[in-house]
Amino acid sequence: MSENQEQPVVVNDRRRIDPETGQLRDVEPGELAEETESPGRHAAEEPVADPAAELKAQLDERTADLQRLQAEFANYRKRVERDREVNALAAKGQVVNELLGVLDDVERAGAHGDLTGAFKSVSDKLVAVLQATGLESFGHEGEEFDPSVHEAVQHNTSAEVTGPTVTAVLRRGYRFGERLLRPALVAVTDHEPATAE
């Protein structure tokens, strides 16, 4: 047979009910065997999935998703707590920084003897509260000069000191936690070897 010739179309009517009469048709033994074999043949081609393995895979996937979400939430919570602490510390530092001028006035009044009675009690409470929040003063006579926390506004020399030393504090310095709020204004005296007569 040549390729150009068309092959006749063969239609096999496998309906069990005759469409014209509506009666049940007789099934030939060859058709019945062919029909019963075909489902088995398709079943062999498509393997049946194990439902327990499929459920275990879904459970493992959901567990991994849950663990990932739990870790993300824990990291988020830690980050929020850290940011909250940093913001609270910055707000406290800003308030304390505004009160440094008041502390200077209180210290000057105490040095002149004007701080007595109820005013002394209030100033002591103010200083105690600010120190409890983390405010720390520095800049005392006799301590070694440190340019990172002291600002020298006067300079002298003397044979009585062994190195750069703070000999007078003109304005006290303050730090809040690890943060320097302002340096101390000091007079510094350097060592000068004694001259031989």
C-alpha positions in Angstrom: 0.0 0.0 0.0 1.4 3.4 -0.9 1.7 6.3 1.5 -0.7 8.4 -0.6 -3.6 5.9 -0.3 -5.7 6.5 2.7 -6.4 3.7 5.1 -10.0 3.1 5.8 -11.3 4.3 9.2 -12.6 1.5 11.4 -15.0 2.4 14.2 -15.6 -0.1 17.0 -18.8 0.6 18.8 -18.2 -0.6 22.4 -21.4 0.7 23.8 -23.2 -1.9 25.8 -26.6 -0.3 25.1 -27.8 -0.2 21.5 -28.6 3.5 20.8 -31.4 2.6 18.3 -33.3 0.0 20.4 -32.1 0.8 23.9 -31.6 -2.8 24.6 -28.5 -4.3 26.3 -26.1 -5.7 23.7 -24.5 -9.1 24.0 -20.8 -8.8 24.9 -18.4 -10.9 22.9 -15.7 -12.7 25.0 -12.9 -10.9 23.2 -14.3 -7.4 24.1 -14.8 -8.3 27.7 -11.2 -9.6 28.0 -9.9 -6.5 26.3 -11.8 -4.2 28.7 -10.7 -6.0 31.8 -7.1 -6.0 30.7 -7.0 -2.3 29.9 -7.4 -1.0 33.5 -4.7 -3.3 34.7 -2.4 -2.1 32.0 -3.0 1.6 33.0 -2.5 0.8 36.6 0.8 -0.8 35.9 2.0 2.2 34.0 1.0 4.7 36.8 2.5 3.7 40.2 0.2 4.2 43.1 1.6 6.7 45.7 2.0 5.6 49.2 -0.4 7.8 51.3 1.7 7.5 54.5 4.8 8.7 52.7 2.9 11.5 51.1 1.6 12.6 54.5 5.0 12.3 56.1 6.5 14.6 53.3 3.7 17.2 53.9 4.3 17.0 57.7 8.0 17.5 57.2 7.4 20.5 54.9 5.0 22.1 57.4 7.3 21.5 60.3 10.2 23.2 58.4 8.0 26.2 57.6 6.9 26.5 61.2 10.5 26.3 62.5 11.6 29.0 59.9 8.7 31.3 61.0 9.5 30.7 64.6 13.2 31.6 64.1 12.2 34.8 62.1 9.9 35.9 64.9 12.5 35.3 67.6 15.0 37.4 65.6 12.4 40.1 65.1 11.6 40.2 68.8 15.3 40.5 69.7 15.8 43.3 67.2 12.8 45.2 68.6 14.0 44.8 72.2 17.5 46.0 71.2 16.0 49.0 69.3 13.7 49.8 72.3 16.7 49.8 74.7 18.8 52.0 72.4 15.9 54.5 71.9 15.2 54.7 75.7 18.9 55.2 76.4 19.1 58.0 73.8 16.0 59.7 75.2 17.4 59.6 78.8 20.8 60.9 77.5 19.0 63.9 75.8 17.1 64.8 79.0 20.2 64.5 81.1 22.2 66.6 78.7 19.6 69.4 79.0 20.0 69.3 82.8 23.8 69.7 82.8 23.4 73.5 83.0 21.2 73.1 86.1 23.9 70.9 87.7 26.5 73.5 87.0 24.4 76.1 88.7 23.8 73.8 91.7 27.5 73.1 92.0 28.4 76.8 91.9 25.8 77.6 94.5 27.2 74.9 96.7 30.7 76.2 96.3 29.6 79.8 97.3 27.6 78.5 100.3 24.3 79.6 98.9 22.9 76.1 98.9 21.3 75.5 102.4 18.2 74.1 103.9 15.4 72.9 101.6 17.4 73.9 98.5 20.2 71.6 99.5 17.8 68.7 100.0 16.3 69.2 96.6 19.7 69.5 94.9 20.9 66.3 96.6 17.8 64.5 95.3 18.3 65.8 91.8 22.0 64.7 91.7 21.1 61.3 93.2 18.3 60.7 90.6 20.6 61.7 87.7 23.4 59.4 89.0 20.9 56.5 89.3 20.0 56.9 85.6 23.7 56.5 84.6 25.1 60.0 84.7 28.7 60.0 85.9 30.8 63.1 86.5 34.6 63.3 86.0 37.3 65.9 86.1 39.0 66.2 89.5 42.2 67.9 90.6 45.2 65.6 90.6 44.1 63.2 88.0 46.2 62.5 84.9 45.3 64.7 81.8 43.4 62.7 79.1 42.7 64.7 75.9 39.8 62.4 75.0 37.8 63.5 78.1 39.5 66.7 79.2 39.7 70.1 77.4 42.7 72.1 78.4 42.1 75.8 78.6 45.1 76.8 80.8 48.6 75.4 80.7 51.4 75.7 83.3 54.7 73.9 84.1 56.0 72.7 87.5 58.6 70.5 88.9 56.1 69.1 91.4 54.3 66.9 88.9 55.7 64.0 86.9 53.5 64.4 83.8 50.5 66.3 82.4 48.2 66.6 85.4 44.9 68.4 86.0 45.5 71.1 88.6 42.2 73.0 88.4 38.7 72.1 87.2 36.8 75.0 85.6 33.8 73.0 84.5 33.1 69.4 85.4 32.7 66.8 82.6 29.9 64.2 82.3 29.4 60.9 80.6 26.2 58.9 80.3 26.9 55.2 80.2 29.5 54.8 77.4 28.6 58.1 75.8 30.6 61.3 76.5 28.1 64.2 77.0 30.7 66.9 77.4 34.4 67.1 78.3 35.8 68.7 81.4 37.3 72.2 81.1 40.6 72.0 83.1 43.9 73.7 83.7 46.9 71.4 83.0 50.3 71.5 84.5 53.3 69.7 82.8 56.5 68.5 84.4 59.4 70.9 84.3 62.8 69.7 85.5 64.3 71.7 88.3 67.0 74.1 87.1 70.4 73.8 88.7 71.6 77.0 90.4 
